[in-house]
């Protein structure tokens, strides 16, 4: 007998996506769906042909991300559509609220618009904040609202490449002083 998470993963590689969504829903109806078990399986099976599709199918079940703006909602939607891991939105780490954060990769995307960062003091504060995060091993890129609207495919493509180059975080790889 195969466990439900493994069955869903194997089927994700073979059936139309709509069927996969219905299977996930049916497992929930039967009270067999365990998000934690599915996520643990996905963590062990990166590279499996059904991995990305199952990750996308369970995105509805993952904790909702609190967004503060249309820009954050747009970025989150683009990540989901590109089948990228869903970020934690407005997540607090090391005393900083981060717009979009992937703790397993220690990677941040800050979504900027001039109206909220358009003073000299904010400009200076933002650069120091980026250095403070880098000192504890968290890398950040900045994406402006106009750029996300003008060239969403390029932004997501470049971001996906940068995220894929980040090794998953392990406690043993913690930077000194963190």
Phi, psi and omega in degrees: 000140180256139179293154182303312180302318181292321177299314179298318180297313181295319179291329179302331180278348190237341186248160175302148185303321180300322177294318179300315178301318180293324178294319177298314179300316181296321178296327176293314180303321181277003181060037178253349184279128178230102183304317180300317179294321178294316180296322177296318178297316180297325178296331181269348190238032176301133182103341176297144184300334180264358187304303183296321182291320178291320177303316179294319182294329181268359183302331177296331185269346180288155182307138181293144179264127179281119179247146182258347187211166174297326179297315179295318178298317180298315180297314180300316179299317179296321177298315180295315180298326180276003180060036176269159176302141181282130180280163168273122183265139178053048184268137180263124179221130180052036177081003180246138173273123185252132184300305180223121188226136175246092184300327181293342177246355183050056185225136184234141166245119174264130182257113188247142167230146184303322185301329181261351181229022190268029174241161178298318181297316179295321178302311180295315180300318181297320180291319178295319178301317179297319177295317180300318179293319179298325178296337176255016173086017179253120181266147184225142166238158180245136177233126179273152177304311180301322180292320179296323178287321185285320186219062185299322182295317180294318179301310182293321179298313180294318179298315180302320178295315179297317180295319182294335179278349179276124177291141174303141184286134173233143182306326180290344181262013182298133180295151180295142180085000181268000000 
